[in-house]
């Protein structure tokens, strides 16, 4: 798993940055205000532009985390990543889908 960014939590909002080889940007993860079984609980924002959505999840070990879907016209496909608590910080972690892995041979 790769850590894409580190976030801080303030009440029910998260603030942080994504830093990869191609992306360096500040994100805010804010409550969506939407209700419904499949509605996202969070909006992922860059300034005033929504670039994703998030859902509350619980791991098999009972730990709460956010499942995020990030999308941009420059991406070949949406990125799914998880925001997990690590001490006082929240790390945005991502793993490449095994179906997309290429051999180094």
C-alpha positions in Angstrom: 0.0 0.0 0.0 1.2 3.5 -0.8 0.4 6.5 1.3 -0.9 9.2 -1.1 -1.3 11.9 1.6 -1.6 12.8 5.2 -4.7 14.6 6.6 -5.8 16.2 9.9 -9.2 16.0 11.3 -11.2 18.9 12.6 -14.7 18.0 13.9 -16.2 16.0 11.0 -13.9 17.5 8.3 -10.4 16.4 7.0 -7.7 18.6 5.5 -4.5 17.6 3.8 -2.5 17.1 0.7 -2.0 14.4 -1.9 1.6 14.1 -3.1 2.4 11.7 -5.9 4.7 11.9 -8.9 1.9 13.5 -10.9 -0.4 15.1 -8.3 0.4 17.7 -5.7 -2.7 19.3 -4.3 -4.6 20.3 -1.1 -7.8 18.5 -0.5 -10.7 19.0 1.9 -13.0 16.2 2.8 -16.3 17.6 4.0 -19.7 16.2 5.0 -22.0 15.9 2.0 -25.3 16.6 3.8 -26.8 13.8 1.6 -29.0 11.1 3.1 -29.7 7.7 1.6 -28.3 4.2 1.8 -26.0 4.6 -1.2 -25.4 8.4 -0.9 -21.8 9.4 -0.1 -21.3 10.9 3.4 -18.5 13.1 2.2 -17.5 15.4 -0.7 -13.8 15.6 -1.7 -13.0 19.1 -2.7 -10.1 21.1 -4.3 -11.2 24.7 -3.6 -14.8 24.9 -4.9 -14.5 21.9 -7.2 -15.7 18.5 -6.2 -13.2 15.8 -7.2 -14.6 12.8 -5.3 -16.8 11.3 -2.7 -16.4 9.3 0.5 -18.3 6.7 2.5 -18.0 5.6 6.1 -16.8 2.0 6.5 -15.7 -0.3 9.3 -12.9 -2.8 8.9 -13.1 -6.5 10.0 -11.2 -5.5 13.1 -13.8 -2.9 13.9 -11.8 0.2 12.9 -13.6 3.1 11.2 -12.2 4.5 8.0 -13.4 6.4 4.9 -13.5 4.8 1.5 -12.8 7.6 -1.1 -13.4 7.7 -4.8 -11.3 10.3 -6.6 -11.8 11.2 -10.2 -10.5 13.6 -12.8 -10.7 13.8 -16.6 -6.9 13.2 -16.7 -7.2 9.9 -14.9 -7.7 6.7 -17.0 -10.0 5.4 -14.3 -11.2 6.6 -10.8 -8.9 6.1 -7.9 -10.3 4.3 -4.8 -8.3 4.9 -1.6 -8.9 4.6 2.1 -8.4 7.3 4.7 -7.3 5.5 7.9 -6.4 6.9 11.3 -2.7 6.5 12.4 -2.3 8.2 15.7 -3.3 11.8 15.4 -3.1 11.7 11.6 -5.2 10.2 8.9 -3.3 8.6 6.0 -4.8 8.2 2.5 -3.6 4.8 1.4 -4.0 3.1 -2.0 -3.1 -0.2 -3.5 -3.1 -1.0 -7.3 -5.7 -3.5 -8.3 -4.0 -6.8 -9.0 -5.6 -7.0 -12.4 -3.6 -3.8 -13.4 -0.2 -5.0 -12.2 2.4 -5.5 -14.8 5.4 -7.8 -14.7 8.9 -6.3 -14.4 10.2 -9.1 -16.7 
